[in-house]
Amino acid sequence: MTAELVRGQNHPLSQSRLEIRISAGTPVAAAAALSDENGRIHGTEWVAHPGAPVQPGLEVSRQAAADHRLAVDLDAVTEAVHRVSVLLALPAANGGAGPARFGAVAAPFVAVTGLDGTEVASYTITGLDLESAVVALELYRRQGAWKVRAVGQGYAGGLAELFADQGLSEAAQLAAGIDEAVARGLARSVQAPPPRTSEGDRSRQAAAPAVGPDQGAAPQGAPGPVPPAYGGQPAGGQGQGGPQPAYGGATGPHASAGGGPVDYSHPRRQTSAPPPPPPAAHPAQPGQPTRPVAGDATGWSMEERLYNQVWGMFEDLARTAAAYRSAVDFAESRMDKELEQALSDPRSRIGGQGDAAREAARARYTQLVDQARASLDRDVAQLVAESEVVEPALPPAFARWDNPCWHAYRVPMEIPMALRLGDLRLPEAESIRIPMLLRLPLERGLWIDSGRTDSLDGSFTDSHDMRRLAMDTAVAHAARLLAVYPAGEFTVHIVDPAGSGAQALAPLTQTGVLAGPPAQGAAGVTEVLARLTQRVDLVQMALRGGAPDALPPGFDTSQQLLIVNDFPHGFDDRAVNQLRYLVDEGPSVGVHLMMVADREESAGYGPLLDPLWRALLRLTPVPDDHLADPWVGHAWTYEPPAVPHGSEVLRTVLTQVAEARRTWNR
């Protein structure tokens, strides 16, 4: 999974041979400096720059460009080197035509990738203003292992001030030499990548990173190849456009209408252009909170702004609930201490002094809790007001099934950033539900748990009802996935060995959106699993052989989802191993798994299935507080997506999907 770093954050590196990808939106000079454990550069030979692009373990571009790829081999640097700093600078000798400070250009984006294109960590350098040179990030050695840290330290004095700050005595001379080298190459420097194609363009080929002619790239404007590489994981880097697209660390070749390599990365995650300004909020009355506006977060599109706004609401609720709980804990602790002190004094037991002390302690406790509750209620009210504005504005992929946007549903031409899996809430704020959005394409499979026997609302649910609810939930998730993908780009297979899910599967089977009828019996299980594992093997062999376009004619390049019901019925040891193989290897080549199962019923397989369950995202068909956030550790209650009772929205949407698939396949 890609680590999206913020300033000062670090992330371990598991590889020594890396590539640093830079996208700045305007030509910049890139350099890399070696330094000791104290951050000091010992000489000009410790810096790779356009005038001297190759140093031990380093290779940088020879000219200014909007996009760069820097090669780093950490095994090739000497033992004296403890840091490798990636430096960016705006060209000083630019004829007065270019920007003089980073505050006037798009925030630079830097990504650390493996040689296969798998993104390890990324960092968007924000907060720059007058600076003309910046230390973007550093790779540093710690206890024999290498890590990457987001730095973002800018210098208004340019490279001369930057090098001087790192202890280089020849700082001014080296900066002047770099300026001269950049000036010689400005005539052939590469500009920012061209704008994205129109919304109606269904081509999903990734633009080749813009590099200089000295790097063997095609001239500007000519198409360039994309390295054939799948990443290992899926909700990380947020880019598309300029350099290699990144979606949760998964990058790779992609199939287009005209043929070519296959890429299961998301086609709309941008890194090379600044986000447009969000909608402006209407001025609030004095003393009143700002009126919420749908889409007022940052992002390159309204869809991404809404996505960021939703998760901003999630974080806001997490923080305000954590503050409330902390205040209550403090109030209880203080009251206990005051009561203990009152009881430990013998004088307080005489007369009414003890009672008065206890009443005073309880009064102070009540006052603190009331103040904390008032703050929580104020924040929750603001979030509720924001939710009332945001919820109606959500696109179908983010919206509830009762949202009116589904009545105007049309099969999309592009893959959305994410889809809604349900809602999240906290017990302190029952009036607010936060959409749970999952980035696309899927980076891990889903497990719909059919094994619980009770729900948080106190209602009792027997095992038969739980299985039915679990299948209904799985169908709702599958229907949404089919609805948000363009026609022909998402395929669903179903394994239902005993046929127990026939009633719940009716919306999928009767509308004709499935790749084939649900597989039944042990033979059906074997056939479907063999077909999908063979598909994974074929794609992996093609990629490893460097020939992703050599797949068999008519090969289906769409995303594949396998829904497994009533596990482990009909599964032998070989089938279980194939399931684990699909979970481990499938997502990187577009094959995903959705299990509908009771883990306790599968306990007979022992520890064999533990890795499978851990690899899947557990969801439930009834409200359950099993999800925890990584910020403050709240136990969030997950509520599954509910289709309104008696509504035909599911069948209506799936009918349109089926018709679009038939039209697409003609």
N, C-alpha and C positions, 0 to 999 in steps of 0.2 A: 504494500500500500504506500502511495506517495505521502511523504510528510510535507505539509504546507507550513513552512516555518514563519515565525514572526521574529522581529528583531531580538537578538540575544538567545534564541532557542537553538538547541543543537539536536543532532540525529546521528546515530551510529552508521558507519559505512562498512558494508560486508565485502566490497570489491576494492581492488587496488587500481585497476585500470578503469578510468572514468572519462566522461565527456561533460564539459560544462557548456550548457546552451544558454545563450543570452539573446534577449529580444528587447530592444529599446525604443522602437518607433522612430528613431532618428539615428543617423550615423554616429557611432561612438568608437573610440579606440579602446581595445581590450588588452590587458596585460595580466601577468601572474607573477607574484613575488614570493621568493623563498625566504624564510626567516627562522631564527633560532627559538629556543624556548621562551625567551624574553621578548619576542616579537621584533628583533633587530635584523635588518638586512645588512649583510657583511660587505657587499660590494655590488657594482653594476652587473657583474656576471650572475648574480642571484635573481635577476629580473628578466623574464621573457616578455618582449614587447615588439611592436611592429618593426623596429629597427634591428632586433635580434630575436626572431620569433621562436628559436629553438634553444632550450636549456635542458639539462638533465632532468628527465621526467616531465617536461613541459613543452607544449607547442601551442602558439597562439596565432591569430590572424596577422597578416602583414599590412593591413590597411583598416581604415575606419569603415564600419558597416552597421546597418540597422540590426543585423543578426550575426551572431558568432557561434562557432563551435571550438572550444578549447580542449585539447587532449591533455590528460593528466595520468601519469603512471607513478603511483606512490611508492612502488617497489624500487623505482629507478632513482629516487632522490637519495641524497647522502644521509648518513646517520645524524649529521649536525643539523639537518633541517627538521623542524618540529611544526612549522606552519606553512601552508600554501595559500596565499591571499589572492583572490580574484579582484582585479581593479578595473574600473571603467572611468573614462574621461571624455568630455566633449572636446572635439578638435579645436585647438587654439588658432591654427592657421587655416581658417575656413572661408577666407575672403569676405568675412562679415555677413555671410548669408545664413549661417547656422545659429542655433541658440547658444547662449553663453552660460546658461545655468540649467540645472536639472529641473528646477521648479517650473520651467516653461515647456517641458516635454512630458510625454507619457511616463508613468512610473516604470523603470526598467524591471524586467522579469528575468530571473536566473534560475536554471534548473540543473541539478546534478543527475546524470543518467549513466546507466551501464553502457557498454559498447553495443549491446543489442537494442538500445533505445528505451529500455525500461527505466522509468523515472524513479529516482530514489528520494529526492527532496527538491522542493522549489521554494522560491522566496521572491515576493514582489516588494521592491525597495520603495517604500512610501515615505512621506514626510520630508523630502528634499526640497530646497528652495534656492538659495544663492550658490550652492555647491556646484563646482564644475568637475570634480573628481570624487570618486567614492570607492571605498572598500566594500564590495558587494557581499562577499562571504569568504570564509576561510575554512580550509581543511586542516585539522590539527591532530597531532599525535598525543594520545593520552593513555599511559600504562600499556604501551605496545600496540594499541588499537587506534584506528583513525576515525575521526568524527567530522561532521560538517556543522558549522555554526553560521547563522544569519547575522551579519554585522551591520551593513547599511550606514557606515560612518562616512560622512561627507566632508569635503574640504573646499572652502571658497577660494583658497589660493591655488587650486589645481593640483597637478601631479607633483610639483615642486614642494608644496606644503605637505602633501601626503607622504612622499619619500622622506622628507626631513623628520616627520613625526615618527617614522619607523627607524630612525637612527642612521640613515644613509648620508655620508658626508658629501657625496657627489650628487645630491638631490637635484640641484638646479641644472647641472650639466645633463643629467639623464633625462629630466623632463624636457629640456630643449631638444635633445636628440630624438625623443619620441615625437615631439611636435613636428620636427623636420621630416621624419620618416612618414608620418601621417600625411603631411602636406604633399609629399611626392605621390602618395597613392590616392589622394582625394578625387582625382579625375576619374578613377575607376571604382570608387566606393559604391557599395550597394545601398540603395534607398530602402525605405520601409516596404514591407510586403504589400501587394495590391489589396484593395478592399475585398471583403467577402462577396461571394456571388449572391444574387437575389434570393429572396425567400422561396421562390418557386423552383429554384434549381435543385434538382434531386441528386446531382453529382456529389459523391462523398469522398472524392479523392483529396488527400491532404496535400497542401502546398509544400513543396520542398523548401527546406530552410535556405534563406538567402545567404550565400557565402561569396567570397571574392573569386575573381578569375584565377588567382594564383592557387586556389584550393581545388581547382579542377571542376568548378561548377559550370552549369550552362549560363549563357548570357542572361541578363535581367529580362524577364518577360517570357523566357523559354521555359517549358515544363521541365522539371527535374524529378528524378526518381526518389521515392521514399524508402529508407532502409527497411527491409523486411524483418520486422521484429515485433513479437508480441510481448507485452509486459506480463508480470506475474499476478497482478491484483486489480481490484476495482476501486465512494461519495467525497481525490486528492488534487492534483494540479488542475488548474482551471483554465486551460488554454486551448485555443484552436487558432488557426490563423497563421501567424508568422512561422514559428518553428514547428517541429514535429508535434502533432496534437497529443495532449496528455489527458487521460481520464483515469484517475485513481492509479496511475502508474502503468496502465496498459496502453501501449502504443503499438502500431504495426501497420502492415499493408492492408489496403481496403479495396474491395471490388467496386468497380464503377460500370456504368452502362456500356462503355466502350471496351471493357475488359481490363485486366491488370490485376495487381495484387489485392488481397482481401484484408480489410482493417476493421476490427471490432471496437475500435475506440470511438468516443463520442465526437461527432463532426462539428460541434458548435462551442467548444470550450476554448475561449480565446485567451491569448497571452500577449499578443503583439500590439494591441491598440488600447487606448485608455477607455474606461467606461464612460458612456454619455452621462451628463448630469441628471440626477434623479428629479422627479417632479417636485416642484416647490410647494411647500405647505402654505396654506392661507394664514395670514397673521392672526395670532390668537389675541383675545381680549386681555388687557392687563390683569395679571394675577391668575390667569387661566392657563392650563396646560396647552401645549401646541396641538393643533388638530391633526390627527393622523392622516396620512396620505398613502394610498396603495402604491407600492413600488418606489418608496423613498430611500431604499438602500442602494448601495453601489452595484454596478453590474454592466455588462455590455449590451444587454437587451432587457426588455420588460420582464421576460421570463426569469432571467437570472436575478434581476432586482427583487422580484417577488420571492424567489427562492431564498436569497440572502435575508430578506426581511422576515420571512417565517422563522428561520433559524436564529435570527436576532431576537425575535420574540421568545423563542425557546430559552435562549441564554438569559434574557432579562428575567423571565419567570424563575429560572433556576437560581439566579443571584438574589432576587428579592425574597424568595422562600428560604434560602440559606440564611439571609440576614435576620429574618423573622425567627427561625429556629434557634439561631445563635443568641438572639436577644432573650428568648424564653428560657433557654438553658442558663444564661447568666442570671436572670431574675430568680429562677429556682435555686441556683447555687447561693446567691446572696441571701435569699430568705432562709435557707437551711442554716447558713452560717450565723445569721442574726438570731434565729430561734435557739441554736445551740448555745450561743453566748448568753442569752437570757436565762436558759434553764440551768446553765452552769453556775450562775450567781445565786447563792442561797437567799440573798436579800430580795430577789425578784419573786421568790415563792411566798413572801409575806404580803398580805394585803392584795391589792389589785395590780401591783407593778408588773407581775409576770403576764397577766392577761393583757395589760396595755402594751407591753413590748411585743407580744405575739400579734396583736391586732395591728400595730404599727408596721411590723415586718410584712404581714399579709397585704396591708394597704400599699406599701411600696412595691411589692411584687405585682399587685394588680395594676398599679399605675404604669410600671415598665411594660407589662404585657399589653396593656391597652394602647400604649404609644406605639409599640411594635406592630400591633394588629392594625392600627390606623395607617401606618406607613405601608404595610402590606396591602391593605384594602385600596389605598390610593394608587399604588402601582398596578394592582390587578385591574382596577377600573380603567386605567389608561390602556392596559393591554386588551381588555375587552372591547374598548372603543376602537382600538387599532384592528382587532380581529373582525369587527363588524364591517370595517372598510375593506380589509384585505380579502376576506373569504369570498365575497361576491366577485372579486376581480381575478380570482385564480383561474388559470386555464384548465381544461379538462384533466390533464395529467395530475394536477395538484388538487383538484376539487373533489368534494364529497359527491356521492352518487345522487344526492337530492339537489345539487346545484343546477340552476336553470341552463348553465352553459352546455349541459349534455343534450338539451333539446335542440340546440343548434349544431350538434356534433357533425363534423366532417372528418373523414380519414386524413390524418396529417401527411404532409410531404416531408417532414423532417422529424428526427428523433428528439424528444424533449430532454431537458437536463435531468429530470427526475420524475418519479411518480409517487403518489400518496399511498402509503401502506395502512393508514389508520390515523388515530389521534393519540396524543399524550396529555396527561393531566397530573396534577399533584393534589393531595388531600386538602391542603390549605387554600386552594384556589379552584373550587369545583365549578366556578362560573366560566372558566376559560379552558378551551381545548386547543392544543397546538398541533397542526398537521405534522405527521411523521413522514418526511420526504426521504426517499432513497434514490441516490444518484444512479443514473443509467450510463452504460449498460450494466447489468447486474454483475457484481463482483464476487458474490457468494450466493449459495443457494438458500432456500427458505424451508423451514420446518414448521408446519402447522400442527400444533400439539393437540391431539385428540384424547389425551389421557387424563385431564383434570376432571374432578367430580364435583366441584363447587365453584362458585364465582364470588367476586368481591362484594356484590350487592346482596349477598346472603341467600340467593336462590340456589336450590339444589338442582344439579344437572346430572342425569344418569349417563352411563357409558354410551347407550344408543344415541341419545340426543347429542352428546359431545361429538360422536363420529359424524353425525349429520351436519352439525354446525361447522365442524372442521372442514368438511368437503364444500359446504356453501362458501366458507371464507376462501378456500383455495380457488374455487371457480371465480369469485369476485376479483381476486388478485390476477388470475390468468386473463380474465376478460379485460381488465384495465391494461395489462401489458399488451395484449393484442390491439387494443384501441389506440394506444399512444404511439405505436410504431407505424411507419409507412406500410402500405400494402405490400405483402410479400416479403417483409423483412423480419418477421417474427413467426416462428412455427411452434406449435404446441403438440406434444405427444402425451398420451395417457396410458398408464399401466394400472389396470383395475382387475387383478387376478380373479376375484370371486364375483365381480360384477355388482358389488355392494354399493357402489357410488353412482349407479345409473340414474337415479332420480335427480341427484344434485348436479350431475354432469349434463342434464338435458339442455340448458341454454347453449352449451358448447357443441354438443353433438347434433342438435336439431337445426342449428343455424349454419352448419357446414364450415366452421372456421378451423377445425382440427385437420392435422395432416392425414389422419386416417381414423377409423373407429378405435375406441379404447381396446388395448390388448388385454386378453383374458387368458387365464390358465397359465401353467408353468411354461408352455411352449410360447405363448404370447410374450411373457416376460423375457424369455431368452432371446427372442427375435428382436425386440425393440432395443434391449441393452446391447446386443451384438452390433446392431446397426449404428447406434450412437457412439459406442467405443471405437468402432472402425472409423467413423467420421473424425473423431479426435485424433486417432493415429495418423490418418491421411494428412490432415492439416499440419500436424506437428512435423511429420516427415518432410512435407513440402517446404516448410519454413526452415527446418534445419538444413535442408539441402540447398537453400537459397533459391528455390523456384516456387514461390507461392502462386504463380500463375499457371503451374503445371498440374493443377487439380483436374480430375476427370471431367469430360464435357458434361454439362448439365448439372454440375455439382451445386447443391443448394448452399449458398453463402449466408443465408439468413441466420439470425439468432435462434437457438433451439432451446425449448423448455420441456423437460420431462416431469410430468406430475405422477407421483407414485402413491396409490391409495392402498390401504389395508396391508401395509407392510407389517410383519414379514411373510404373510401368506403368499405362497407361490414362489418364494425365493430360496434357492439353495446357496451353498457357500460360494460357488462361482459367481452367481448373480450378485451376492453381497459385495464381493470384491470388485465387481464391475461398477457397482454403485459408488464405492469409495473412490475408484479411479475417475469416474465422472466428476465427483465432488472436487477432487484434487486438481485434475488436469483440464476439466471441461471449461471453466469460466474464461481461461485465457484464450480459448479458440471459439467462444460463443456458444457453449453448451452448458446449460444450467439445470439445476435439480430443485423440485419442490416436493418435499416429503409430507404426506399426511399420515401421521403415525403416533402411537402411544409408546413412549420409550420403555415403560415398564413391561409391556408385552414383548418388546424386543430384547429383554434382558437375557434371554436364553443364549444369545450369541456372545455374551460376556463382553470383555474389553475390546473385542474385534470392532464393535460399532462406535466406541467412544470417540475416535478421531472423526468419524462421520458426523456425529451430533455436534461436536465442538466446531466443526467447519460451517455449520448452517446457522442462519439467523432464526432464532425461535420466535414464532408468533403464536397467538392463541385465538380461539374463536369466541372467547368470553373475556371481559375485562380482567386484567392480571397485572400486578405491580412487579414484573420481573425484569424490567429494563432499568439500567442505571446510566447516568450521564458521567462523562469523564472529568467534569469540572469540580463538582461538589459532591458527587456520589449519591444524589437523590434516587430513590426508588420510584420510577415513573410508572404510572398506570397506563398500560397500552389498551386501547379500545379498537377492535377490528372495524374495517369499513362495512357499514351496514347499508344494504340496498333497501330503500323504503318498501314497507310491506305492500304487496299488490302492485308494485311499480313494474312497468315493462321496459324500463330504461336499459337493462342489461341485454335483453333480446333485441331491442331496437338498435343499439350500438353494434352488437355482434352481427346483426343482419347487414348493416352497412359495411362492416369489415369484410364479411364473406363476399359481398358483391364487388367490393374493391379488389379483393384477391382474384376473383374470377376475371375481372376486367384486365388486371395487371398480367395475368398468365396467358391472355389470348395472343 
